[in-house]
Amino acid sequence: MHWSKKRSLFTLIASLFALSIIIAGCGGGASEQQSGSEKAADPVKWTANSVWPPENHQSIGLQEFADQVKEATEGQVEITVSTGGALGYKGPELLKVVRDGLVPVSDMLTSGVAGDEPIFEIVTLPFLIQSFEEGKILNDIARPYFDQIAEEKWNQKILYIAPWPAAGLWSKEEVTSVDGMKGLKTRTYDKNGGLVMEAVGGTPYPLPFSEVYSSLATGVIDSVLTSTPTAVDAKFWEVLKYYSPMNVTMATDLITVNLDEFNKLDPETQEILIATGKEIEAKMWEDVAKLDKDKEALCNENGIVTVPPSQEFLNDLSDITKDIRDEWLQSAPPEAKEIVDAFQKEVGRE
């Protein structure tokens, strides 16, 4: 072959080889970009734990949160809610469970984890609040403290805080004063309730819920400290006559996310979770206030008479249980007194 033809053929082959490398490189880059794009599109999948049954308002609220987050993130954050304690974690250990990443999201009774973080017991101090509205005020004042403690000490972020209806007194006889509570045999559900009954001259009976109805029917007890949904569940109208909505205590639930998991999200997605948490919190405070009234109305329809406590009665209850609150504050974190002082100033009980 003539040398010039050989050189032309060689040049053509070299050019084709170089072109193939360029094409392969571009193709590989496109492939890598596509792969990275697909990776970015993979949704974040979390499990959210709830110890409450699926029909409980706390579980319902958590499911609504999960649904709204999925919609707002266009499916990029999927939260599967596990109710009824199906994951096997007990209430008192849930701060540690979320801290350690054993479950990324969990609902937990605020006072239920106070054994690990004492300041959380502040929401259930007896007669610190005198109404559901005051419960919201206390929650709003305590929230910045709770947020800081959760993040700095427990590696988690509070998404929202949701209330329970406050506990009142259900009795066979009408009770309108502290004197009227003397001698009552009252079923209580926690330590603070027991201390309250002792302070007013009654006798606390820490019975399991399953024994309450029969104990009322047989006269073992004559009254109960609990909320309106529980009264409906137990059909108190069959064995009791009166209800005094005295707001002995009002519990709340924390819904938190592991901070390491939260920080893996991009800032925009983080803001979506924060905003959704605020929406759900506001809705649940409204819903629970309505739930409380609806359950009370159902009790009234079945014969229970509501006897609203007078302001004098509430003040007397607050005064007589002051030592309970003061004793707790003495051993509580210093932030607790700041919260109580700010709350009492806000509601005019300095």
Backbone torsions as a table, in degrees:
resi	resn	phi	psi	omega
1	MET	NA	142.5	178.5
2	HIS	-63.3	141.1	-175.5
3	TRP	-57.2	-39.5	-179.0
4	SER	-64.6	-35.0	177.9
5	LYS	-70.0	-38.9	178.1
6	LYS	-61.6	-41.3	-178.9
7	ARG	-65.9	-40.0	178.4
8	SER	-63.4	-41.4	179.1
9	LEU	-65.6	-41.5	179.0
10	PHE	-62.5	-42.9	179.5
11	THR	-62.6	-40.7	179.6
12	LEU	-63.6	-45.1	-179.9
13	ILE	-63.0	-43.3	-179.9
14	ALA	-62.6	-40.2	-179.8
15	SER	-65.2	-43.3	178.9
16	LEU	-63.0	-39.5	179.3
17	PHE	-63.9	-44.4	179.4
18	ALA	-62.9	-41.3	179.5
19	LEU	-63.0	-39.0	-179.8
20	SER	-64.5	-36.8	178.2
21	ILE	-65.1	-43.4	179.9
22	ILE	-61.9	-45.0	179.7
23	ILE	-62.3	-43.6	179.4
24	ALA	-62.2	-40.0	179.6
25	GLY	-64.5	-44.1	178.2
26	CYS	-63.6	-42.5	179.9
27	GLY	-62.7	-42.6	179.3
28	GLY	-63.1	-40.1	179.6
29	GLY	-63.6	-41.7	179.0
30	ALA	-63.0	-39.5	-179.9
31	SER	-63.9	-41.9	179.3
32	GLU	-64.8	-41.3	179.2
33	GLN	-62.4	-41.1	179.6
34	GLN	-64.8	-42.2	-179.9
35	SER	-63.2	-42.9	179.2
36	GLY	-65.0	-37.2	179.1
37	SER	-64.1	-41.8	179.2
38	GLU	-65.1	-38.1	-179.8
39	LYS	-63.9	-42.4	-179.8
40	ALA	-64.8	-27.8	-176.9
41	ALA	-81.4	-11.9	179.2
42	ASP	-62.1	126.4	-177.9
43	PRO	-70.8	149.7	171.3
44	VAL	-79.2	126.5	-178.0
45	LYS	-117.0	117.1	179.6
46	TRP	-118.3	154.1	169.5
47	THR	-106.5	134.0	177.1
48	ALA	-110.5	126.1	-176.7
49	ASN	-94.6	136.5	171.3
50	SER	-137.0	132.5	178.3
51	VAL	-84.2	-9.0	-175.8
52	TRP	-88.5	154.1	178.1
53	PRO	-64.1	159.9	-174.6
54	PRO	-61.7	-27.4	-178.5
55	GLU	-86.0	-5.9	178.3
56	ASN	-69.1	145.8	-175.8
57	HIS	-62.7	-27.9	177.6
58	GLN	-69.0	-42.0	177.6
59	SER	-66.2	-39.5	178.5
60	ILE	-62.4	-43.8	178.6
61	GLY	-62.4	-40.3	179.1
62	LEU	-65.3	-38.4	177.7
63	GLN	-66.9	-39.3	177.2
64	GLU	-62.5	-40.3	177.2
65	PHE	-60.0	-48.0	-179.6
66	ALA	-60.4	-43.2	-179.2
67	ASP	-64.0	-43.1	-178.2
68	GLN	-68.9	-37.4	177.7
69	VAL	-64.0	-43.6	179.5
70	LYS	-61.2	-43.0	-179.7
71	GLU	-67.1	-45.5	-176.2
72	ALA	-68.3	-29.2	179.0
73	THR	-95.0	7.9	-178.8
74	GLU	53.9	42.6	175.3
75	GLY	82.9	4.2	-177.8
76	GLN	-79.1	-18.3	173.3
77	VAL	-126.5	112.4	179.9
78	GLU	-110.9	120.1	-179.8
79	ILE	-113.9	118.5	178.0
80	THR	-97.2	119.3	-176.9
81	VAL	-87.9	125.3	176.5
82	SER	-109.5	115.7	-173.9
83	THR	-103.8	174.1	174.2
84	GLY	66.7	20.4	-179.4
85	GLY	66.5	24.6	-175.2
86	ALA	-62.7	-23.6	-179.8
87	LEU	-79.0	-9.6	174.7
88	GLY	91.1	1.5	-179.8
89	TYR	-88.3	136.2	-179.7
90	LYS	-90.2	153.8	-175.6
91	GLY	-52.0	-52.1	-174.6
92	PRO	-62.2	-19.1	-175.9
93	GLU	-97.2	2.8	-168.0
94	LEU	-70.9	-27.7	174.0
95	LEU	-59.8	-44.2	179.9
96	LYS	-69.0	-38.1	-179.0
97	VAL	-60.7	-46.3	179.1
98	VAL	-71.8	-41.1	178.7
99	ARG	-54.7	-43.7	-176.0
100	ASP	-84.4	-0.3	177.2
101	GLY	75.1	17.0	178.3
102	LEU	-67.1	-29.8	170.3
103	VAL	-142.6	134.9	-174.3
104	PRO	-71.5	-33.1	-177.4
105	VAL	-133.4	139.8	176.1
106	SER	-152.3	147.9	168.2
107	ASP	-89.6	139.6	177.3
108	MET	-150.0	140.3	176.1
109	LEU	-64.6	124.3	-174.3
110	THR	-55.5	-51.7	179.6
111	SER	-71.3	-20.5	-179.1
112	GLY	-68.2	-23.9	178.1
113	VAL	-104.7	14.0	-179.5
114	ALA	-68.6	-17.7	175.7
115	GLY	-63.9	-30.8	176.8
116	ASP	-91.6	-31.1	-179.6
117	GLU	-137.6	93.1	-170.9
118	PRO	-55.3	-30.0	-175.9
119	ILE	-62.3	-23.6	-178.9
120	PHE	-69.6	-12.9	178.4
121	GLU	-75.5	-12.8	-174.5
122	ILE	-58.5	-30.1	-176.3
123	VAL	-71.2	-16.4	-178.6
124	THR	-114.0	18.9	173.9
125	LEU	-64.2	129.2	-174.1
126	PRO	-63.4	131.3	175.8
127	PHE	58.3	22.9	170.1
128	LEU	-69.3	-39.3	175.7
129	ILE	-105.5	155.7	-179.7
130	GLN	-121.6	6.2	177.8
131	SER	-164.1	165.4	177.1
132	PHE	-61.9	-38.0	179.6
133	GLU	-63.0	-38.9	177.4
134	GLU	-67.7	-30.6	176.0
135	GLY	-61.0	-39.2	177.7
136	LYS	-67.3	-39.2	178.1
137	ILE	-62.1	-45.7	178.7
138	LEU	-60.8	-42.8	179.7
139	ASN	-60.9	-44.1	-178.1
140	ASP	-65.9	-37.2	179.1
141	ILE	-70.5	-39.8	-177.4
142	ALA	-76.1	-23.3	-170.9
143	ARG	-54.6	-47.9	-179.8
144	PRO	-59.9	-36.4	177.6
145	TYR	-66.3	-45.0	179.6
146	PHE	-61.5	-42.6	-179.7
147	ASP	-59.0	-47.6	-177.4
148	GLN	-63.9	-44.7	-179.1
149	ILE	-65.1	-42.8	-179.5
150	ALA	-60.6	-42.5	-176.8
151	GLU	-76.8	-45.2	-173.5
152	GLU	-78.6	-33.1	-176.1
153	LYS	-104.4	-26.0	-170.0
154	TRP	-123.7	10.3	172.9
155	ASN	51.9	43.5	177.8
156	GLN	-150.9	157.5	-179.6
157	LYS	-114.4	133.0	177.1
158	ILE	-78.3	121.3	178.9
159	LEU	-83.8	-42.7	174.0
160	TYR	-164.7	164.4	177.5
161	ILE	-124.2	127.0	-175.8
162	ALA	-121.2	142.0	-174.9
163	PRO	-90.3	166.5	165.8
164	TRP	-112.3	154.6	172.0
165	PRO	-59.2	144.6	-178.8
166	ALA	-71.0	156.8	179.8
167	ALA	-87.0	135.5	175.0
168	GLY	-123.1	-176.1	-178.9
169	LEU	-105.0	123.4	176.3
170	TRP	-108.4	126.3	-171.0
171	SER	-144.6	165.2	177.4
172	LYS	-81.8	-30.4	179.0
173	GLU	-113.4	151.3	178.6
174	GLU	-66.2	132.7	-179.4
175	VAL	-122.0	120.1	-177.4
176	THR	-128.0	4.7	-178.9
177	SER	-155.5	168.3	176.5
178	VAL	-62.5	-38.6	177.8
179	ASP	-58.7	-34.9	-179.7
180	GLY	-69.7	-14.5	179.4
181	MET	-90.9	-13.5	179.9
182	LYS	-64.5	133.5	178.0
183	GLY	85.2	-4.7	178.4
184	LEU	-66.1	143.2	174.1
185	LYS	-107.0	100.1	-165.1
186	THR	-116.3	128.3	174.0
187	ARG	-72.9	126.3	178.2
188	THR	-118.0	158.5	-175.6
189	TYR	-116.8	-4.2	176.9
190	ASP	-154.5	176.0	-177.2
191	LYS	-59.6	-45.8	-177.1
192	ASN	-63.1	-38.7	176.9
193	GLY	-61.9	-40.0	177.4
194	GLY	-63.7	-41.3	178.9
195	LEU	-64.9	-36.4	178.0
196	VAL	-62.8	-48.7	-178.1
197	MET	-64.0	-37.1	176.2
198	GLU	-65.9	-38.6	-178.5
199	ALA	-65.1	-32.6	-178.5
200	VAL	-93.2	1.6	178.1
201	GLY	91.8	15.5	176.2
202	GLY	-98.6	-178.0	179.0
203	THR	-120.6	119.0	179.1
204	PRO	-80.6	140.7	175.9
205	TYR	-123.8	102.4	-179.2
206	PRO	-79.7	66.2	-176.6
207	LEU	-84.4	148.0	171.0
208	PRO	-66.1	152.1	-176.3
209	PHE	-57.0	-34.4	-177.3
210	SER	-63.1	-19.8	-178.1
211	GLU	-101.7	-2.4	-173.9
212	VAL	-65.4	-49.9	-175.5
213	TYR	-60.4	-49.3	-178.3
214	SER	-65.0	-34.8	179.1
215	SER	-68.6	-34.3	174.7
216	LEU	-69.6	-43.0	-177.5
217	ALA	-65.1	-32.8	-177.4
218	THR	-96.6	-2.5	176.9
219	GLY	85.8	6.6	176.0
220	VAL	-61.2	-39.1	173.2
221	ILE	-128.6	161.1	179.3
222	ASP	-127.0	7.4	-177.9
223	SER	-163.6	164.3	-176.6
224	VAL	-144.2	138.1	169.5
225	LEU	-98.2	114.2	178.9
226	THR	-168.3	-178.5	-178.0
227	SER	-97.7	170.8	-177.0
228	THR	-64.3	-40.5	178.5
229	PRO	-60.3	-37.5	178.3
230	THR	-66.2	-38.5	178.7
231	ALA	-61.7	-39.0	177.9
232	VAL	-68.0	-45.2	179.9
233	ASP	-57.9	-36.8	-176.9
234	ALA	-91.0	-3.1	-178.1
235	LYS	52.1	55.2	-177.5
236	PHE	-58.8	-25.3	-178.3
237	TRP	-62.2	-15.9	178.3
238	GLU	-80.8	-19.7	-175.0
239	VAL	-132.6	-7.7	-179.9
240	LEU	-131.1	169.1	-174.2
241	LYS	-126.4	-33.1	-170.3
242	TYR	-124.1	151.6	176.7
243	TYR	-134.3	125.9	175.9
244	SER	-113.7	106.8	-179.2
245	PRO	-76.2	72.8	-172.5
246	MET	-91.3	-1.4	176.8
247	ASN	53.5	59.5	179.3
248	VAL	-58.7	-52.9	173.2
249	THR	-144.5	161.9	175.7
250	MET	-138.4	114.2	-176.6
251	ALA	-85.6	159.2	173.0
252	THR	-136.0	165.2	173.7
253	ASP	-117.1	140.4	170.3
254	LEU	-94.6	139.2	171.6
255	ILE	-119.4	113.7	-172.6
256	THR	-123.3	161.2	176.4
257	VAL	-128.0	142.1	176.3
258	ASN	-57.2	129.4	-173.0
259	LEU	-66.6	-34.7	177.8
260	ASP	-62.5	-42.6	178.6
261	GLU	-66.8	-41.3	179.9
262	PHE	-62.7	-41.5	-176.9
263	ASN	-70.9	-14.6	175.8
264	LYS	-74.3	-18.3	-179.5
265	LEU	-77.2	151.0	175.3
266	ASP	-70.9	157.6	-175.6
267	PRO	-54.1	-38.8	-179.6
268	GLU	-63.3	-42.8	179.5
269	THR	-68.6	-37.8	176.1
270	GLN	-58.6	-43.9	179.9
271	GLU	-64.0	-34.7	177.5
272	ILE	-62.9	-44.6	179.5
273	LEU	-64.3	-41.5	179.6
274	ILE	-64.2	-46.7	-179.3
275	ALA	-64.5	-40.8	178.7
276	THR	-65.1	-39.4	176.8
277	GLY	-59.6	-41.9	178.6
278	LYS	-63.5	-41.1	179.7
279	GLU	-64.6	-45.4	-179.1
280	ILE	-66.0	-40.0	179.4
281	GLU	-60.7	-48.5	179.6
282	ALA	-60.5	-42.5	-179.6
283	LYS	-64.6	-41.6	-176.4
284	MET	-70.2	-34.2	175.3
285	TRP	-64.4	-37.3	176.3
286	GLU	-69.7	-45.1	-176.9
287	ASP	-64.2	-40.9	-177.5
288	VAL	-70.3	-35.9	175.6
289	ALA	-60.7	-42.3	177.8
290	LYS	-68.9	-42.2	178.0
291	LEU	-56.7	-44.4	179.9
292	ASP	-58.9	-47.3	-179.1
293	LYS	-67.1	-39.5	179.7
294	ASP	-63.9	-43.2	179.8
295	LYS	-68.0	-37.9	176.5
296	GLU	-63.3	-43.2	179.2
297	ALA	-61.6	-38.5	178.0
298	LEU	-64.0	-39.7	176.3
299	CYS	-63.9	-42.0	178.9
300	ASN	-61.9	-41.1	179.0
301	GLU	-61.4	-27.9	-178.9
302	ASN	-96.5	7.9	172.4
303	GLY	115.3	-9.9	177.6
304	ILE	-72.3	134.9	178.3
305	VAL	-101.9	121.9	176.8
306	THR	-83.4	128.1	178.5
307	VAL	-120.1	92.6	-178.4
308	PRO	-60.6	132.7	179.7
309	PRO	-70.3	142.2	176.5
310	SER	-71.6	162.5	177.7
311	GLN	-62.7	-34.5	177.7
312	GLU	-62.9	-42.5	178.5
313	PHE	-62.0	-46.0	179.9
314	LEU	-63.4	-40.6	178.2
315	ASN	-63.8	-40.3	178.6
316	ASP	-63.9	-41.5	178.5
317	LEU	-64.1	-39.7	178.2
318	SER	-64.9	-41.5	-179.2
319	ASP	-66.3	-43.9	-174.2
320	ILE	-72.7	-19.1	178.5
321	THR	-104.9	10.1	-178.5
322	LYS	-59.7	-39.4	-179.2
323	ASP	-61.9	-33.9	178.9
324	ILE	-63.0	-45.8	-179.9
325	ARG	-68.3	-42.6	-178.4
326	ASP	-64.0	-40.9	179.9
327	GLU	-63.0	-39.8	178.4
328	TRP	-66.1	-42.5	-177.9
329	LEU	-63.4	-30.6	-179.6
330	GLN	-62.4	-34.0	-178.2
331	SER	-103.7	-1.9	-177.3
332	ALA	-81.8	163.6	175.6
333	PRO	-58.6	150.4	-177.9
334	PRO	-57.6	-28.9	179.3
335	GLU	-62.7	-25.8	-178.1
336	ALA	-62.6	-42.7	179.9
337	LYS	-66.8	-36.1	177.1
338	GLU	-61.3	-41.7	179.6
339	ILE	-64.6	-48.0	-178.6
340	VAL	-62.8	-43.7	180.0
341	ASP	-62.0	-44.3	179.9
342	ALA	-65.4	-39.3	179.2
343	PHE	-64.8	-49.0	-178.2
344	GLN	-63.3	-33.6	175.7
345	LYS	-66.6	-41.5	-178.3
346	GLU	-64.7	-37.2	-177.3
347	VAL	-96.0	3.1	175.6
348	GLY	76.4	33.0	177.5
349	ARG	-124.8	46.3	-179.6
350	GLU	-68.3	NA	NA
